């Protein structure tokens, strides 16, 4: 997954076009690199899955 694709997916999640976003183990580091640079980083919640994948969702309130 490249940076542009990661940003598009995050915007879709933020806008409500997607309810959740699954990121596989192979793409996690490149995806996370894009995610942590965003101003709205704390609005995204990731839940780790067995095997290394993560399911992200967007929350209106930032986490602390």
C-alpha positions as CSV (number, residue, x, y, z in Angstrom):
1,X,0.0,0.0,0.0
2,X,1.4,3.4,-1.0
3,X,0.9,6.7,0.8
4,X,-1.7,8.0,-1.6
5,X,-3.8,4.9,-1.3
6,X,-3.6,5.0,2.5
7,X,-4.7,8.6,2.5
8,X,-7.6,7.8,0.2
9,X,-8.7,4.9,2.4
10,X,-8.5,7.1,5.6
11,X,-10.5,9.9,4.0
12,X,-13.2,7.3,3.0
13,X,-13.3,6.1,6.6
14,X,-13.5,9.6,8.0
15,X,-16.2,10.7,5.6
16,X,-18.4,7.6,6.3
17,X,-18.0,5.9,2.9
18,X,-16.5,3.0,4.9
19,X,-17.6,1.8,8.4
20,X,-14.3,0.1,9.0
21,X,-11.0,-0.5,7.3
22,X,-9.0,-3.7,7.5
23,X,-5.2,-3.4,7.1
24,X,-3.2,-6.6,6.7
25,X,0.1,-7.3,8.4
26,X,2.1,-6.7,5.2
27,X,0.7,-3.2,4.9
28,X,0.6,-2.1,8.5
29,X,3.9,-0.2,8.8
30,X,3.5,1.8,5.6
31,X,-0.2,2.5,6.5
32,X,0.7,3.5,10.1
33,X,3.4,5.9,8.8
34,X,0.7,7.8,6.9
35,X,-1.8,7.6,9.8
36,X,0.4,9.1,12.5
37,X,1.3,12.1,10.4
38,X,-2.4,13.2,10.2
39,X,-3.8,15.9,12.4
40,X,-6.9,13.8,13.1
41,X,-4.8,10.7,14.0
42,X,-6.4,10.4,17.4
43,X,-9.9,10.0,15.9
44,X,-8.9,6.6,14.3
45,X,-9.2,3.5,16.5
46,X,-7.4,0.3,15.6
47,X,-8.2,-3.1,16.9
48,X,-5.5,-5.8,16.5
49,X,-6.5,-9.1,15.0
50,X,-4.9,-12.5,15.4
51,X,-2.3,-12.9,12.7
52,X,-1.2,-9.3,12.6
53,X,-4.1,-7.5,10.8
54,X,-5.8,-4.4,12.3
55,X,-9.4,-3.1,11.8
56,X,-9.6,0.7,12.0
57,X,-12.7,2.8,12.6
58,X,-13.3,6.5,12.9
59,X,-14.7,8.1,16.0
60,X,-16.0,11.7,16.3
61,X,-14.3,12.2,19.6
62,X,-10.5,11.9,19.7
63,X,-9.0,9.4,22.1
64,X,-6.9,10.7,25.0
